[in-house]
Amino acid sequence: MNKILFTLGLVLSVFSLKSQNSIQPNFAEYQRNFPRFNGALAKREDSLIRQFREKGLEWPAKYLYIRSFKYDSQLEVWVKNEKDEPFKLFKTYKVCAMAGTLGPKRMEGDYQVPEGFYYINEFNPRSIYHLSLGLNYPNASDRFLSDAIQPGGDIYIHGSCVTTGCIPITDTQIEELYLMASYAKSFGQDFIPVHIFPVKFNNRRSSEYLNRYVRDFADYANLASSLKEVFYYFEKYKKLPVIMVNGRGSYVLDEDVKSALPSLEKKIIPSAPVIKKQRITVPFNEKDIPNTVQKLPEFPGGITAFKNYLRQLNLELAPFLKEDQHTAYILVEFIVDKNGKVLNPKILKGGNDQLNEYLLDALEQMPDWKPAVRDERNTPVNVPMKLKQTILVETKPEA
C-alpha cells in the first residue's frame, strides 16, 4: 500500500507541474530578458546549428537527455526530436573538476556529487557561476536515504570550472547546454532527465575501480547495481526506462531493464577509443601567406585576454594528461584569415591523442581575431597569417 500511495503521489505532482507549465509563455523567449542568455545566443547558436548539421541532427532538439560520469569526468548530451525515436549522442563535455568520491550524496557539507536519476528543475541566467541548471536533489530516493534534517541541496550543472559538489563545465560549454535545454523546455520537455553515474561502466579501467570501491563500501552495492542496469539499458535501446522508488528509498526497475545487463556487460572495452574527427581544411596557396606583415593578428582583447584564454584552456586540457604526465608542451599552428577566422589548426608536436583532439576542437571554436595588416602606409590590407603557438598544459597551473 505504501508503495502504491507513494507512486501515485509522484504522478499527481508531475501532473500539477505540467498543468502550471502549460500556460507559461515560450520559455526561450522569456530567457531573452537576461543579458547572459542573449550573449550565449549571439555567440553560440550559429556554432550549435553547424554542429547539429554536421552530425545529421535537427536543430533545435525537442528532447534532451544528459548523463554524467564522476570518475571519468564526462558529461554527455543526447538529443532527439520525436518522442518515440531513440536518442543520439550530440556531444561529450569534459567535467572540469569533481568534488568528493564515488557514492551518493547523503548530507549537507559532504562535498559529494549526487548519484542517481534527476531532472533539471531550475534555470539560473544570473548565476555566480555564469549560467547554471539546477537539479532536483534531494529526489524521492534521497529524501528516504539522506540525512533527514540536512540532506543538502543546491546542486547544479554550471560554468566557471569550480565546484564544491556540483558538476562544473566551462563557460562556453554551459552556454551551449543552457541554450539547448532552454529550447527543449520551450518545446514542452518540462523534465529534462539528468542521470549521474559513478563511472562509465563499459570502460574496463573505470569499472574495475568501482568494483574495488564497492568491496570496501558494501552498503553502496545496491545503488551501484541499479545505476549499472539503467546505464546498460540505455546503451542497448537508446531510450530511458521507467524508474520508480519503493518505500525503502531504493530504485525499482522493470525486468526489461535487468535483462539488458548480462549480454551487454560482457562487452566492456579496455578504454574509450579516441575517435579522430575528419576536419575541414580550407585550401590556401602557401605563396599567398606572408611570413612577415606590418601588424600581426591580435586576439580579441589583446595579449592579456589571450593569456586568460590560455589559462582557461589549460583547465580544460589538464584532465587529459596521462597518469605519468604532469606537464605537456604542445606546439600548434593555425591560420588567421583576412576576416579574423581561425582556420586549419594543426598539432605539430606534443600532447597525446585524446588531449590533442580536444585541443583541436577548442582551436576551431576560438573567437575571431583582429586580422593581420600588410602595410599601414596606405589603406590597410587584410591578409591571411600563419601563426605558431606553444601551449603549456600542466596539472597545477600557476595562479
C-alpha positions in Angstrom: 0.0 0.0 0.0 2.8 2.4 0.9 4.5 1.8 -2.5 1.2 2.4 -4.4 0.5 5.6 -2.5 4.0 6.9 -3.0 3.9 6.2 -6.7 0.5 7.9 -7.0 1.9 10.9 -5.2 4.6 11.3 -7.8 2.1 11.1 -10.7 -0.1 13.8 -9.1 3.0 16.0 -8.6 4.0 15.7 -12.2 0.5 16.4 -13.4 0.3 19.5 -11.3 3.6 20.9 -12.5 2.7 20.1 -16.1 -0.5 22.0 -15.7 1.3 25.1 -14.5 3.9 25.0 -17.2 1.3 24.5 -20.0 0.2 28.1 -19.5 3.7 29.7 -19.4 4.9 31.8 -22.4 7.6 30.4 -24.6 10.5 29.7 -22.3 13.4 30.6 -24.6 11.7 34.0 -25.3 11.4 34.6 -21.6 15.1 33.9 -21.2 15.9 36.7 -23.7 15.1 39.1 -20.8 18.5 38.2 -19.3 21.8 39.6 -20.8 23.8 36.4 -20.3 21.3 34.3 -22.3 21.3 36.8 -25.1 25.1 36.8 -25.1 25.1 33.0 -25.3 22.6 33.1 -28.1 24.7 35.6 -30.1 27.9 33.6 -29.5 26.8 30.0 -29.6 23.7 29.4 -31.7 25.3 29.6 -35.1 28.0 27.2 -33.9 25.4 24.8 -32.5 23.4 24.9 -35.7 26.6 24.0 -37.6 27.5 21.2 -35.2 24.0 19.7 -35.4 24.1 19.8 -39.2 27.5 18.1 -39.3 26.1 15.3 -37.2 22.9 14.9 -39.2 20.8 16.3 -36.4 17.8 18.7 -36.5 18.2 22.0 -34.6 16.9 22.7 -32.1 16.4 19.4 -30.3 13.0 19.0 -28.7 14.2 16.4 -26.2 17.4 16.3 -24.2 19.0 13.6 -22.0 22.1 14.4 -20.0 24.3 11.8 -18.3 27.4 12.4 -16.3 30.2 10.1 -15.2 32.0 11.1 -12.0 35.2 9.0 -12.2 35.5 9.6 -16.0 34.8 13.3 -15.7 32.5 13.4 -18.6 29.1 14.8 -19.3 27.2 13.5 -22.4 24.4 15.3 -24.2 21.9 13.2 -26.1 19.1 14.6 -28.3 16.1 13.6 -30.4 13.1 15.4 -32.0 10.4 12.7 -31.8 9.1 11.2 -28.5 9.4 7.6 -29.6 12.7 7.7 -31.5 16.0 6.7 -29.9 18.3 9.3 -28.6 21.5 10.2 -30.5 24.7 11.4 -28.9 25.4 15.1 -29.7 28.4 15.9 -27.6 30.6 14.9 -24.7 31.9 17.7 -22.5 34.8 17.3 -20.1 33.8 18.0 -16.5 36.4 20.4 -15.1 36.5 19.2 -11.5 34.7 16.7 -9.3 34.3 17.1 -5.6 34.2 14.1 -3.2 34.5 10.4 -4.1 32.3 7.7 -5.6 29.0 7.2 -3.9 25.8 9.2 -3.3 25.3 12.5 -1.6 23.8 11.9 1.9 24.1 15.1 3.9 24.9 18.8 3.6 28.5 19.7 3.6 29.9 16.3 2.5 31.1 17.8 -0.8 29.7 14.8 -2.7 28.2 15.0 -6.1 24.9 13.0 -6.0 24.4 9.8 -7.9 21.1 8.7 -9.2 18.3 9.9 -11.5 17.4 13.5 -11.6 15.9 16.2 -13.8 16.5 19.9 -14.4 14.3 22.0 -12.1 15.9 25.4 -12.3 17.4 27.7 -15.0 19.6 30.5 -13.5 20.7 33.1 -16.0 22.2 35.2 -13.3 24.3 32.6 -11.6 27.6 33.5 -9.9 28.9 30.6 -11.9 28.0 32.3 -15.2 24.9 30.2 -16.1 23.5 27.2 -14.2 21.0 24.4 -14.4 19.6 23.2 -11.1 18.9 19.5 -10.3 16.1 18.2 -8.1 18.4 16.9 -5.4 17.2 15.6 -3.0 14.9 13.4 -5.1 12.4 10.9 -3.8 15.1 8.3 -3.1 17.4 10.8 -1.4 14.7 12.0 0.9 14.5 8.5 2.3 18.2 7.7 2.5 19.9 11.0 3.2 20.1 13.0 6.4 16.5 13.8 7.5 17.4 17.3 8.7 20.2 18.5 6.5 20.3 16.4 3.2 21.9 19.3 1.4 20.8 20.9 -1.9 21.7 23.5 -4.5 23.2 21.0 -6.9 23.8 22.5 -10.4 25.5 22.0 -13.7 27.2 25.3 -14.1 30.1 27.2 -15.7 33.2 28.8 -14.1 35.0 25.4 -13.8 34.9 25.3 -9.9 32.9 23.0 -7.6 32.0 22.1 -4.0 29.6 19.3 -5.0 28.2 20.4 -8.4 29.0 19.5 -12.0 31.2 22.2 -13.4 32.0 22.7 -17.1 33.5 25.7 -19.0 31.5 28.9 -19.7 31.5 28.0 -23.4 30.1 24.6 -22.7 27.4 25.8 -20.2 26.3 28.4 -22.8 25.7 25.7 -25.3 24.0 23.4 -22.8 21.8 26.2 -21.4 20.6 27.1 -24.9 19.8 23.5 -25.8 17.9 23.0 -22.5 16.0 26.3 -22.9 14.8 25.3 -26.4 13.8 21.8 -25.2 11.8 23.3 -22.4 10.2 25.7 -24.8 9.1 22.6 -26.9 7.4 21.1 -23.8 10.1 19.0 -22.2 9.4 20.1 -18.6 11.5 17.4 -17.0 14.9 17.1 -18.8 16.5 14.0 -17.3 20.0 14.1 -15.8 21.5 10.7 -14.7 24.6 10.8 -12.7 26.7 7.6 -12.7 29.8 6.8 -10.7 31.7 5.5 -13.7 31.3 4.7 -17.4 30.5 1.1 -16.9 31.7 -0.1 -20.2 35.2 1.3 -19.6 37.3 -1.5 -18.0 39.6 0.7 -16.0 36.6 2.7 -14.6 34.6 -0.4 -13.9 37.5 -2.1 -12.1 37.9 1.0 -9.9 34.2 0.9 -9.0 34.4 -2.8 -8.1 37.3 -2.2 -5.7 35.3 0.7 -4.2 32.2 -1.4 -3.7 34.3 -4.1 -1.9 35.2 -1.5 0.7 31.8 0.0 1.0 29.3 -2.8 0.7 26.3 -0.6 1.5 26.8 1.1 -1.8 26.4 -2.1 -3.9 22.6 -1.9 -4.3 22.7 1.7 -5.7 25.7 0.9 -7.9 23.8 -2.1 -9.3 20.7 -0.1 -10.1 22.8 2.6 -11.8 24.6 -0.1 -13.9 21.3 -1.6 -15.0 20.0 1.7 -16.3 23.3 2.5 -18.0 23.2 -0.7 -20.0 19.5 -0.5 -20.8 20.2 2.9 -22.4 23.3 1.5 -24.2 21.1 -1.2 -25.7 18.0 0.8 -26.7 19.0 4.5 -26.5 15.8 5.0 -24.6 15.1 5.7 -21.0 13.4 3.2 -18.8 10.7 3.8 -16.2 12.3 4.3 -12.8 10.3 4.3 -9.6 11.2 4.4 -5.9 9.9 2.0 -3.3 9.0 2.6 0.4 12.7 2.0 1.4 14.1 4.6 -1.0 15.5 2.1 -3.4 15.1 2.5 -7.2 12.7 0.0 -8.7 13.4 -1.0 -12.3 11.4 -3.0 -14.7 12.5 -6.6 -15.6 13.3 -5.4 -19.1 16.0 -3.2 -17.6 17.6 -6.0 -15.8 17.5 -8.3 -18.8 19.7 -5.8 -20.8 22.6 -6.2 -18.4 24.0 -9.7 -18.8 24.6 -9.7 -22.5 26.0 -6.1 -22.7 28.2 -6.2 -19.6 30.4 -8.8 -21.4 31.2 -6.1 -24.0 33.3 -4.0 -21.6 36.1 -2.4 -23.6 39.6 -1.6 -22.3 39.2 2.1 -22.6 37.1 4.5 -24.6 38.7 4.8 -28.1 39.9 8.1 -29.3 38.0 9.0 -32.5 39.9 11.3 -34.7 37.5 13.6 -36.5 37.5 14.4 -40.2 38.4 18.1 -40.0 37.7 20.6 -42.8 40.9 22.1 -44.3 40.4 25.4 -46.1 42.8 25.4 -49.2 45.5 28.1 -49.1 48.3 28.6 -51.5 51.4 28.8 -49.2 52.8 31.5 -51.5 49.9 33.8 -50.6 50.6 33.5 -46.9 53.3 36.1 -46.0 56.0 35.3 -43.4 56.0 38.8 -42.2 53.4 41.6 -42.0 53.3 45.1 -40.7 51.0 44.1 -37.9 50.3 40.6 -36.6 46.9 39.2 -35.9 45.5 40.1 -32.5 43.4 38.0 -30.2 40.2 39.9 -29.2 41.0 41.9 -26.1 44.8 41.8 -26.7 47.6 39.9 -25.1 46.1 39.9 -21.6 42.9 38.4 -22.9 44.9 35.8 -24.8 46.8 34.8 -21.6 43.5 34.4 -19.8 42.2 32.3 -22.7 45.3 30.0 -22.5 44.9 29.8 -18.7 41.3 28.7 -19.1 42.3 26.3 -21.9 44.8 24.7 -19.5 42.0 23.9 -17.0 40.1 22.1 -19.8 43.1 20.2 -21.1 44.8 19.2 -17.8 42.4 16.2 -17.1 43.5 14.7 -20.4 47.1 14.3 -19.3 48.2 10.7 -18.8 48.7 9.4 -15.3 52.5 9.7 -15.7 52.3 13.2 -17.2 52.3 16.4 -15.1 53.2 18.8 -17.9 53.0 18.9 -21.7 54.2 21.4 -24.2 52.1 21.3 -27.4 53.2 23.2 -30.5 50.2 24.2 -32.6 49.8 26.0 -35.9 46.8 27.8 -37.4 45.9 30.4 -40.0 44.1 33.6 -39.2 42.4 34.7 -42.4 41.6 38.2 -43.6 38.3 38.1 -41.7 39.9 37.0 -38.5 38.6 33.4 -38.6 40.9 30.7 -37.2 41.4 28.0 -39.9 43.3 24.7 -40.3 44.6 24.2 -36.8 47.3 21.5 -36.6 49.2 19.9 -33.8 52.9 20.0 -34.7 54.3 18.4 -31.6 53.4 17.2 -28.1 50.3 16.1 -26.2 48.5 12.7 -26.6 45.7 11.6 -28.9 42.8 12.4 -26.6 44.3 15.7 -25.4 45.1 16.8 -29.0 41.6 16.0 -30.3 40.1 18.2 -27.5 42.6 20.9 -28.2 41.8 21.0 -31.9 38.1 21.3 -31.1 39.0 24.3 -28.9 41.1 25.9 -31.5 38.4 25.5 -34.1 36.0 27.3 -31.8 38.3 30.2 -31.0 36.8 33.7 -31.2 37.6 35.8 -34.3 40.9 37.6 -34.2 41.7 41.1 -35.5 43.4 40.1 -38.8 46.9 40.9 -39.8 47.8 44.1 -41.8 50.2 44.0 -44.6 51.0 47.8 -45.0 50.0 50.7 -42.8 51.3 53.4 -45.1 48.2 53.2 -47.2 44.7 51.8 -46.6 45.3 48.7 -44.5 45.0 45.5 -46.5 43.9 42.4 -44.5 45.9 39.2 -45.2 46.0 35.6 -44.0 48.7 34.9 -41.5 50.1 31.6 -40.3 50.9 31.5 -36.6 52.6 29.0 -34.3 51.9 28.9 -30.6 53.3 26.7 -27.8 50.6 25.8 -25.3 51.6 24.7 -21.9 49.3 22.1 -20.2 50.0 21.3 -16.5 48.1 19.6 -13.8 48.6 22.5 -11.3 48.8 25.7 -13.3 50.1 28.9 -11.8 47.5 31.3 -10.4 
